[in-house]
Amino acid sequence: MVDIQKNFGKNHVLKNINFSVGKGTIHALLGENGAGKSTLMNILYGIYKQDFGEIFINGELVEIKSPKVAIEHKIGMVHQHFMLVPTFTVAQNIMLGSELTKGLGMVDFKKANREISKLSEEYGLTINTKKKIEDMAVGMQQRVEILKALYRGAETLILDEPTAVLTPQEINKFMENMRNLARDGKTIIMITHKLNEVKQMCDYCTVIRRGENIITVHTDDYNEQQLASMMVGRELTFGVEKKPAAPKETKLEVQNLIVNDDRGIKRVNGVSFEIRAGEILGVAGVDENGQQELVEAITCLRKTTSGSIKINGKEIQNTTIANVISSGVSTIPEDRHKSGLIMKFSVAENMLLKNYKERPFSKYGRMNKNKINEFASDLAQKFDVRPQDCAELPVKKLSGGNQQKVIIARETSDNPDLLIAVQPTRGLDVGAIEYVHKILVEQRDKGKAVLLVSLELSEIMDVADKIAVMYNGKIVAIVDAAATDEDEIGMLMTGGSKK
Amino acid sequence: MTISNLILLLVGTLTYTTPLLFAALGGVMSELSGVMNIGLEGVMTFGAFTAAAFSYSCGNPFLGFLAAGLAGALLVSLHAVASITFRADQTISGTAINFLGAGVSILLTKKIFNTSTSPTAPKLPSIFPVWIAHYFEGTTFQTLKGISIATLLVFMLVCLLYFVLYKTSWGLRILATGEHPAAVDTLGVSVPKVRYLCVLASGVLAGFGGAFMSISVTSSFSNVTICGQGFIALAAMIFGKWTPQGAMLSCLLFGFAKECTTLFEKEGGLISSSLLEMLPYILTLVALILFVGKSSMPKADGIPYVKGSR
C-alpha cells in the first residue's frame, strides 16, 4: 500500500501511509485507538476507498472497490465485531455469498458441511458445522470468522483486534493457530494494541500514530517498552506508581452471598469479603466464574438468593438501583456501549445521566442547557477528554479511551464511597490504560473503597492492594497483592491450590 | 350446521384469506430483507384500482391482475428508494405510501370514470373450469366454484417462497441481509440489491392482493374496496413470525374469524352485526399484543444499512 490517504469530512484519518507485508509472515499493525489502523485495513478490504494512493498485490496494481474484489485477490478479514448471523449455523455463515448449490439454486447443505469440516480439520481449526452461532463461545465464533476467510481461499488474513474478546486460554490457542497458518504460507496482518502479543507472535510490526508516522520494525529488535513509546510518541511508565494502601473503616461488606443467573443456576455460591476505605480489592478469575453476577448483585441489577451486602453497614441487597447509587456506589460498567453510555447522546448528556434531576441542571422539569454544558466542559477538561470542546459532540464520535473518560468523570464526580470498576481498560490502548489505572489509585488515595473486576491478570496485579480470586462461584482465596505473583494467582484462577 | 353451510364457510374463509395472504407474503419478503413495509395497505389499494381499471378496459381479468402487480411494484419502489438509498425513516415512508396509494387511486377513479366507483369489470375465473363446475350445479357443492384461481396461486406462492427462503442460496442471502447486513456486505454481496429486489417483490404481491379484492371478491373499485386488509396482513406477518407458512396459518385464522361473523349474521341477530364485524380486527389486536413481544423479528428490520458501520 503506497501513499494511502483517507479523509472523513475534514478529518485526515490517514496521511501518506506506506505499508507492506511479506508472504508467510505475521505482521502487527500497532497503534493507539483512533490511530487509523482499522481504517487502513478497511481500505485494503474494500470497505472504504482511499482518497489517494495505490495498492499493489504481488507487485500488481489493483483497485479494490469492494470486499468482493478483495476476496477475489485472496484477502480475508476478521472484523473486531464479528460479521456472523447469530441465528445461522456455522456452515450457513461460512458459505454465505459463495454457496454450494445443486440445481434450482438449492443449497447443498450436506456437501457444504462436509467440505467445511474437511477444511477446518486441514487447518487444525475443528468445529461443529451444524451448530448455531448464538450458542457458541466467542473464541469459537472467531474460529468461524477465520474459516470464512479460508473457505474463500484467502492467502492474506487481516485480523482486527483478534484477542480483545478472548479469554487467556483462548488467546494461547489463537496464537498457536496463527503460527500454524503462517507456517502454511498464509500472510497474517493483525491490528492490535497489546504489546506482549506483538512480541510473542508477530515477526514484523508497523506502528501508526495519528494516521501517519510509520515505522516498520523487526519485533525481535525492540522490547515492549520501546514499542509502546513509538506507539504513543512519548515515554510511558510501565506498571502503576502507588504508595502503600492506608485502609480505614469498612465500606462494603458481603456475607455468604448466593446469586443465581437467569436460568436459575447458582453462579455466586457463598461469597464473603469486605473492602475498606482507601483500598483496592481486585477480583481475579477466568471469565464466567461468577464475577458478573457478583457485581450485578451489588449494584442491584440482579436479585440475590441469600446472604447480605452492606454499604457503610446498611443492607442494600434486593433494593433499587437508585438506592444503591444514593448509598454512595458508583460503577464503571463492563460494556461501555451497552450499559455505560448512550452512544447517540452528547458528552454533556451522558455526563449528566445520574444527576439530571438535580438543580441547577433541571428546574421544575426544564433542563438548563447552559449549566449542563458548563458542568460537562469542566469535567471534560478535568479528565482531559479529547477533543476539547466536546460537550455537545455525540459520545459515539469519541475514541474508546475518551468514552471511558466520560464514564469515569461521571462516576467519580458524585464522590462515591465505593467505586466498582469492571474491566475498565477493555479495548483501550496503553496510554488510556495508564490513565485509568492512575485514576483508580487516585480514588483510593482519596479514601474511597475500590472494587476492581478484571480478566486481565496483569491489571489486577498492578492496581489492586488485595486480590480475591474467584473460581466456580466461590472466592477461593484473598491474598495480599504484594505477597503474591502471577503464577500463584493463575493457579488459583484455574482451581489449583495455594502454594 | 349443514354440509352446505360448512362448504360456504370454507369458501368464504379461503376468499377472505387470499388477499390478506398475498399482502402478508409481501410483508414477509420485504421485512426478512430488513425493510419495514407498513405501506401494504396503500399498495393494495393502488393494486385494486389498477386491476379494476385494466380488467374493465382490456376486458381481460388476467391482464388486470398482472397490471396490479406491476402497479404495486411501481408504488413500492418509491418506498424502496426512500428507505434503501436515502435511508429515510421507514415508518414515515411507509405511511406516505399508504396515503399516496389511496389518494392516487381514488383521484384516478374519479378522473377516468367520472364516478367514485369504477364500472363493473370481468372477474378472475374459478379454479374449476366451466365443464367441471357444470356438474356441481344444483348440488350442495355448487358454492365451491366460488373459489378463485388466484387462491390457488397464493397457496402455491407460499410453497415457492418457503422453498426460496429456506432451501436456496438466494434465501440464505435474504435472511442474512435482514439479520446482519454488514456480514453480507463484507462477503461481497450487495445489500441494496437484495433489499431492492425483496421490496419490489413485496409490492408485486401486495398489488396482487389488492387486485383480488377488486376483480374477484367484488368486480369494481371504490374507496372502500381496501379497508384495513393491508394492516391485518401486517399483523398476520408478525403473528406468523415472519415466515411464509406462519403468515399462511395466521391469515387462515383471520379469514376464518371473518367468515364466522358473516355466518352468524345470517343465522340471525343474537349479537349486533356491528360488534361481530369487529371480530377480525379485535383478533388482530389480541394477536399483536400477545405475540409481538416474543416474536422473532429480523434483527436489522427497519434499520437502514450504512456501509462500514457496525
Interface residues (C-beta under 8 A of the other chain):
Chain A: N42 Y45 I47 Y48 S66 P67 K68 V69 A70 I71 M77 H79 H81 M83 L84 V85 P86 T87 F88 Q92 N93 M95 L96 G97 S98 E99 T101 L104 G105 M106 V107 K148
Chain B: V164 K167 T168 S169 W170 G171 L172 R173 L175 A176 E179 H180 A182 A183 V184 D185 T186 L187 G188 V189 K299 K307 G308 R310
